[in-house]
């Protein structure tokens, strides 16, 4: 967490949490969801405004974490902004050299792989469970064919409970 965020937490420890205003889609993109967008429909049917500002994205990603209940949030100074997840807390990007990086740029070590009923590939890593980005399914198929990953089948509806995360945090 950024030092400025830690300092703000100490200075203002009782700022209320924020829900519904930030979301992460299945491609690792962040979305702001103001009140108008929230009233227009649930995420991901109505996504909101995609965050394209590089420094804002980097700030969110440096201060992205989970609470004890498995709800993911962005610590924005003294305020915890909970994140709605389209799929999983992590979106994996496969690198040409075989490394796996999160949508936040953190390298992860793969422990196991999982395949849901729609053919989506998930990797369980030292960071937690994440969905492989759709643009990386070619290299992912190569990893499976080479025997590096041996996906187990499961139902996507089982993901949150089985892997301990919350898709839509509530107060």
C-alpha positions as CSV (number, residue, x, y, z in Angstrom):
1,X,0.0,0.0,0.0
2,X,1.2,3.5,-0.8
3,X,2.7,5.4,2.2
4,X,0.3,8.3,1.6
5,X,-2.6,5.9,1.9
6,X,-1.3,4.4,5.1
7,X,-0.9,8.0,6.5
8,X,-4.5,8.9,5.5
9,X,-5.8,5.8,7.3
10,X,-4.1,6.8,10.5
11,X,-5.3,10.4,10.2
12,X,-9.0,9.5,9.3
13,X,-9.6,6.0,10.6
14,X,-13.5,6.0,10.5
15,X,-14.3,7.0,6.9
16,X,-17.3,5.0,5.7
17,X,-16.7,2.3,3.0
18,X,-17.9,2.8,-0.5
19,X,-19.9,0.2,-2.5
20,X,-20.9,-0.1,-6.1
21,X,-18.6,2.6,-7.5
22,X,-15.7,0.5,-8.9
23,X,-15.7,-2.7,-10.9
24,X,-13.2,-5.0,-12.5
25,X,-14.3,-6.8,-15.7
26,X,-13.2,-10.2,-17.1
27,X,-10.5,-8.5,-19.2
28,X,-8.8,-6.7,-16.3
29,X,-10.3,-3.3,-17.0
30,X,-11.5,-1.0,-14.2
31,X,-14.8,0.8,-14.4
32,X,-16.2,3.7,-12.5
33,X,-19.9,3.4,-11.8
34,X,-21.5,6.6,-10.6
35,X,-25.1,6.7,-9.2
36,X,-26.7,7.1,-12.6
37,X,-24.9,4.0,-14.0
38,X,-25.7,2.0,-10.8
39,X,-29.4,2.8,-11.3
40,X,-29.2,1.9,-15.0
41,X,-28.4,-1.7,-14.2
42,X,-26.0,-4.2,-12.5
43,X,-22.4,-4.8,-13.4
44,X,-21.4,-6.2,-15.9
45,X,-24.6,-5.6,-18.0
46,X,-24.0,-1.9,-17.5
47,X,-20.3,-1.3,-17.0
48,X,-19.9,2.4,-16.6
49,X,-16.9,4.5,-17.5
50,X,-13.7,2.6,-18.3
51,X,-10.7,4.0,-16.4
52,X,-8.0,4.8,-19.0
53,X,-5.8,7.2,-17.0
54,X,-2.5,5.3,-16.5
55,X,-1.6,6.9,-13.2
56,X,-5.1,6.4,-11.7
57,X,-5.0,2.7,-12.9
58,X,-1.6,2.3,-11.3
59,X,-2.7,3.9,-8.0
60,X,-5.8,1.6,-7.9
61,X,-3.6,-1.5,-8.7
62,X,-1.0,-0.7,-6.0
63,X,-3.7,-0.3,-3.4
64,X,-5.8,-3.3,-4.4
65,X,-6.4,-5.9,-1.6
66,X,-9.0,-8.2,0.0
67,X,-10.5,-8.2,3.4
68,X,-10.9,-11.2,5.7
69,X,-14.3,-12.0,4.1
70,X,-12.9,-12.2,0.6
71,X,-14.3,-8.9,-0.6
72,X,-11.8,-7.0,-2.8
73,X,-11.3,-3.3,-2.5
74,X,-9.2,-0.3,-3.5
75,X,-7.9,1.6,-0.5
76,X,-8.4,5.2,-1.6
77,X,-6.7,7.2,1.1
78,X,-8.9,6.7,4.2
79,X,-11.8,5.2,2.2
80,X,-12.1,1.6,1.3
81,X,-13.8,1.3,-2.2
82,X,-15.1,-2.2,-2.7
83,X,-14.8,-3.7,-6.1
84,X,-17.5,-5.6,-8.0
85,X,-16.0,-8.5,-9.9
86,X,-17.3,-9.8,-13.3
87,X,-15.3,-13.0,-12.9
88,X,-12.5,-13.3,-10.4
89,X,-10.2,-11.0,-8.3
90,X,-7.3,-11.6,-10.7
91,X,-7.1,-11.6,-14.5
92,X,-4.0,-13.4,-15.8
93,X,-1.8,-12.3,-18.7
94,X,0.5,-14.9,-20.1
95,X,3.9,-13.7,-21.2
96,X,6.0,-15.1,-24.1
97,X,8.7,-16.3,-21.6
98,X,6.1,-18.4,-19.8
99,X,5.5,-16.1,-16.8
100,X,2.0,-15.4,-15.6
101,X,1.3,-11.7,-14.6
102,X,-1.8,-10.4,-12.9
103,X,-3.8,-7.5,-14.4
104,X,-2.0,-5.4,-11.8
105,X,1.5,-6.5,-13.1
106,X,2.4,-8.9,-10.2
107,X,4.1,-12.1,-11.2
108,X,2.3,-15.3,-10.0
109,X,3.3,-18.9,-9.6
110,X,0.7,-21.4,-10.9
111,X,-0.4,-24.2,-8.5
112,X,-3.3,-25.6,-10.5
113,X,-5.6,-24.9,-13.5
114,X,-9.4,-25.2,-13.8
115,X,-11.8,-25.2,-16.7
116,X,-15.5,-24.2,-16.4
117,X,-18.6,-25.4,-18.3
118,X,-18.1,-22.6,-20.9
119,X,-14.4,-23.4,-21.6
120,X,-12.9,-20.5,-19.6
121,X,-9.6,-21.3,-18.0
122,X,-8.7,-20.3,-14.5
123,X,-5.4,-20.5,-12.7
124,X,-4.9,-20.9,-9.0
125,X,-1.7,-19.2,-8.0
126,X,0.2,-18.0,-5.0
127,X,-1.9,-14.8,-5.2
128,X,-5.3,-16.6,-5.5
129,X,-7.6,-17.6,-8.3
130,X,-7.9,-15.7,-11.6
131,X,-9.3,-16.0,-15.1
132,X,-6.9,-16.2,-18.0
133,X,-7.4,-13.2,-20.3
134,X,-9.2,-14.2,-23.5
135,X,-6.4,-12.8,-25.7
136,X,-4.0,-15.3,-24.1
137,X,-5.9,-18.5,-24.8
138,X,-3.5,-19.6,-27.5
139,X,-0.5,-19.7,-25.2
140,X,-2.7,-21.2,-22.5
141,X,-3.7,-24.0,-24.9
142,X,0.0,-24.6,-25.6
143,X,0.7,-24.9,-21.8
144,X,-2.1,-27.5,-21.5
145,X,-1.0,-29.5,-24.6
146,X,2.6,-29.5,-23.2
147,X,1.4,-30.9,-19.9
148,X,2.4,-27.8,-17.9
149,X,-1.2,-27.4,-16.8
150,X,-3.8,-30.1,-16.3
151,X,-7.1,-28.4,-15.9
152,X,-9.7,-29.9,-13.6
153,X,-13.4,-29.3,-14.5
154,X,-15.9,-27.5,-12.3
155,X,-18.9,-25.2,-12.5
156,X,-18.3,-21.5,-12.5
157,X,-21.1,-20.9,-10.0
158,X,-18.8,-22.7,-7.5
159,X,-15.9,-20.3,-7.9
160,X,-16.6,-17.7,-5.1
161,X,-17.3,-20.2,-2.3
162,X,-14.6,-22.7,-3.4
163,X,-11.9,-20.1,-3.7
164,X,-13.0,-17.6,-1.1
165,X,-13.9,-14.4,-2.8
166,X,-17.0,-12.2,-3.1
167,X,-18.2,-10.9,-6.5
168,X,-20.5,-8.2,-5.2
169,X,-19.5,-6.9,-1.8
170,X,-22.3,-5.3,0.3
171,X,-22.3,-3.4,3.5
